[in-house]
């Protein structure tokens, strides 16, 4: 069953309402999704983790059913600093001041900032299929520009990319996700329906593009300031990536993340493309089983 035993609800934080599913019992565990998805991407792993943890799966600001601030010239409402604050406030509303985090893609960028700005809140951190945003941009070459072309397209001024995507959102979604080696066959019907429902919402497309505009502007300002100040991830860090994707082929992810963490950094590839939790859920669960602390 789809998220068997979980409750779908909304929780208000300072800037708006967050849609989320939560279930299970035990120590709190926050799961953050990637683009162009919603919290539904965790449906294969969250119920298993809920046997040992209280699992919280929200939609990020700008995505799914969560609040979507309007576009602004400085993109500040979509800074990862603001998106991370949403998560601290959300978990506090649920009664959790300290928790573990597993995050993929865009959610992993939020989680990176969460660990920097709120180190007291993050007990352990697992990041799936990314290196730091600033490292992507500073290492950019022709291969990156072609392989990550959407980073530059989505970051074009509002409303140019939004207008084009909203003309044919289904075609855009399938073209974007079918670049994976296995196409999109690994998306469960219920998850795919949720992705498409929200991709058809022009406000979600605007939020997604603002997320990428922030990544290319204000997030880099914050990232450079943190790096210059020597701020690093203090908690244990696990990095995972898809063996069929670009991260392992282009980067030494563990070594790069080692420069951004003061604690232990471990990691390895999994037998998947970019969508680890849906392509290789058993491998993701196995890796997390040896890393997350289940409590007493």
C-alpha positions in Angstrom: 0.0 0.0 0.0 1.0 3.6 -0.6 2.5 5.0 2.6 0.7 2.4 4.7 0.2 3.6 8.2 1.0 7.2 7.5 -1.1 10.3 8.0 -1.4 13.0 5.4 -1.8 16.4 7.0 -0.8 20.1 6.9 1.2 21.9 9.5 1.5 25.7 9.7 5.0 27.3 10.0 5.8 31.0 10.2 5.6 31.6 6.4 2.8 29.2 5.4 1.5 25.7 5.4 3.5 22.6 4.8 2.0 19.4 3.4 3.5 16.2 4.9 3.0 12.6 5.7 4.2 11.2 9.0 4.1 7.8 10.6 5.9 5.3 12.8 7.4 5.6 16.2 10.8 6.1 17.7 13.4 8.8 17.2 12.4 11.5 14.7 13.6 11.2 11.1 13.1 13.9 8.5 13.0 12.9 4.8 13.4 15.6 2.2 12.6 15.1 -1.5 14.1 16.3 -4.8 12.9 17.9 -8.0 10.6 17.6 -9.8 9.0 15.5 -7.1 7.1 15.7 -3.8 7.4 13.8 -0.5 5.8 10.9 -2.4 9.3 9.8 -3.6 9.9 8.2 -0.2 6.9 5.8 -0.4 9.1 2.7 -0.8 11.5 3.4 2.1 9.4 5.5 4.6 7.1 2.6 5.7 10.1 0.4 6.4 11.9 3.2 8.3 8.7 3.8 10.3 9.2 0.5 12.0 12.1 2.1 14.0 11.6 5.8 13.6 8.9 8.5 13.6 9.2 9.5 10.0 8.3 12.9 8.7 8.0 13.5 4.9 7.1 17.1 4.0 6.9 18.8 0.6 9.5 21.5 0.4 8.5 25.2 0.2 7.5 25.8 -3.5 6.8 22.2 -4.2 3.8 19.8 -3.9 1.1 21.0 -1.5 3.4 23.3 0.6 3.3 27.1 0.6 4.6 28.8 -2.5 5.9 32.4 -2.0 5.7 34.7 -5.0 8.7 35.3 -7.2 10.9 38.2 -6.1 13.9 40.0 -7.7 16.3 38.7 -5.0 14.8 35.2 -4.8 15.3 35.4 -1.0 12.1 33.6 -0.1 13.6 30.5 -1.8 17.0 30.7 -0.2 18.0 27.4 1.2 18.3 29.3 4.5 14.5 30.0 4.5 13.7 26.5 3.3 15.8 25.0 6.1 14.0 27.2 8.6 10.7 25.8 7.5 12.0 22.4 8.5 13.2 23.4 11.9 9.8 25.1 12.6 7.9 22.1 11.2 9.7 19.6 13.3 9.3 21.8 16.4 5.6 21.9 15.8 5.6 18.1 15.8 7.5 18.2 19.1 11.0 17.5 17.8 13.9 19.8 18.5 16.6 17.4 17.4 16.4 14.8 14.6 18.1 12.9 11.9 17.8 13.8 8.2 17.9 11.9 4.9 17.6 14.1 1.9 17.8 13.8 -1.9 18.6 16.3 -4.7 17.1 19.7 -3.9 16.1 18.5 -0.5 19.7 17.6 0.2 20.7 21.2 -0.6 18.2 22.3 2.0 19.5 19.8 4.4 23.1 21.0 3.9 22.0 24.5 4.9 20.0 23.1 7.7 23.1 21.4 9.2 25.1 24.7 8.9 22.5 27.1 10.3 20.9 24.7 12.9 23.7 22.3 14.0 21.9 21.8 17.3 18.9 20.3 15.5 20.7 17.8 13.2 21.9 14.6 14.8 22.9 12.7 11.7 22.7 13.6 8.0 22.5 11.5 4.8 22.7 13.3 1.5 21.7 11.5 -1.7 23.2 12.2 -5.2 24.6 15.7 -4.8 27.8 17.6 -4.1 27.6 21.1 -2.6 25.9 23.7 -4.8 28.9 26.0 -4.8 31.1 23.1 -5.9 28.9 22.4 -8.9 29.1 26.0 -10.1 32.8 26.5 -9.4 33.7 23.3 -11.2 31.3 23.9 -14.1 32.5 22.9 -17.6 30.9 21.9 -20.9 29.8 18.5 -19.5 28.1 20.2 -16.5 26.4 22.8 -18.7 24.9 20.1 -21.0 24.1 17.6 -18.3 22.7 20.1 -15.8 21.3 22.4 -18.5 18.1 22.8 -16.4 20.0 24.6 -13.7 20.5 27.5 -16.1 17.2 27.3 -17.8 15.1 27.3 -14.6 17.3 30.2 -13.4 16.3 32.5 -16.3 14.2 35.5 -15.3 10.6 35.0 -14.2 8.3 34.2 -16.0 10.2 32.9 -19.1 10.8 29.2 -18.0 7.5 29.0 -16.1 5.6 30.1 -19.2 7.2 27.4 -21.4 6.9 24.6 -18.9 3.3 25.4 -18.1 2.4 25.2 -21.8 3.0 21.4 -21.6 3.8 20.3 -18.1 3.4 16.6 -18.7 5.7 16.6 -21.7 8.2 18.6 -19.7 8.1 16.2 -16.7 8.5 13.1 -18.8 11.3 14.5 -20.9 13.1 15.7 -17.8 12.8 12.4 -15.9 13.3 10.1 -18.8 16.9 11.1 -19.2 17.6 8.4 -16.6 19.0 5.1 -17.9 15.8 3.2 -17.0 13.5 5.9 -18.1 10.6 6.6 -15.7 9.4 3.0 -15.2 10.4 3.0 -11.6 7.8 5.7 -10.6 4.9 4.0 -8.9 1.5 5.1 -10.3 0.5 6.8 -7.1 3.7 8.7 -6.8 3.6 9.7 -10.5 0.1 11.0 -10.2 1.2 13.2 -7.3 4.2 14.5 -9.2 2.0 15.3 -12.3 -0.8 16.9 -10.3 1.6 19.4 -8.9 3.6 19.9 -12.0 0.4 21.1 -13.7 0.1 23.8 -11.1 1.8 27.0 -12.4 2.5 28.1 -8.8 4.6 24.9 -8.3 6.5 25.6 -11.5 7.2 29.1 -10.3 8.4 27.8 -6.9 10.7 25.3 -8.6 12.2 28.0 -10.8 12.7 30.3 -7.9 14.4 27.5 -6.0 17.0 27.3 -8.9 17.3 31.1 -9.2 18.1 31.2 -5.5 20.7 28.5 -6.0 22.5 30.6 -8.6 22.3 33.8 -6.6 21.6 34.3 -2.9 22.5 30.7 -2.0 26.0 31.2 -3.4 26.3 34.3 -1.2 25.4 32.3 1.9 27.6 29.4 0.9 30.6 31.6 0.3 30.1 33.3 3.6 29.8 30.0 5.4 32.9 28.7 3.8 34.9 31.8 4.6 33.8 31.6 8.2 34.8 28.0 8.4 31.3 26.7 9.1 31.1 23.0 8.4 28.7 20.1 8.9 29.3 19.0 12.5 27.3 15.8 12.7 28.2 12.4 11.1 27.6 12.5 7.3 26.7 9.8 4.9 26.8 10.5 1.1 25.2 8.2 -1.4 25.0 8.4 -5.2 23.7 6.4 -8.1 26.4 4.4 -9.9 24.5 5.1 -13.2 24.3 8.8 -12.7 26.7 11.8 -13.0 27.9 12.4 -9.4 30.1 9.3 -9.2 31.3 9.7 -12.8 32.3 13.3 -12.4 33.3 13.8 -8.8 34.9 12.2 -5.8 31.9 12.9 -3.6 33.3 11.7 -0.3 36.4 13.7 -0.7 34.5 16.9 -1.7 32.1 16.5 1.2 35.0 16.0 3.5 36.0 19.6 2.9 32.5 20.7 4.1 32.3 18.5 7.2 34.2 18.5 10.5 32.9 15.1 11.5 33.1 11.6 10.0 32.2 11.4 6.3 31.4 8.0 4.7 29.7 7.1 1.4 29.4 4.9 -1.6 27.5 4.3 -4.8 24.3 2.4 -5.1 23.0 0.4 -8.1 20.7 3.1 -9.5 20.5 6.3 -11.5 19.5 9.6 -9.9 16.3 8.5 -8.2 17.9 6.3 -5.6 14.9 5.8 -3.3 12.7 4.7 -6.1 15.1 2.8 -8.2 17.0 1.0 -5.5 15.0 1.3 -2.3 16.5 -1.9 -0.7 20.1 -0.5 -1.2 19.1 2.8 0.3 17.6 1.1 3.3 20.6 -1.1 3.7 22.9 1.9 3.7 20.7 3.8 6.2 20.5 0.8 8.4 24.2 1.0 9.1 24.2 4.7 9.6 21.0 6.0 11.4 20.8 5.7 15.1 17.5 4.0 16.0 17.5 5.0 19.7 17.2 2.9 22.8 
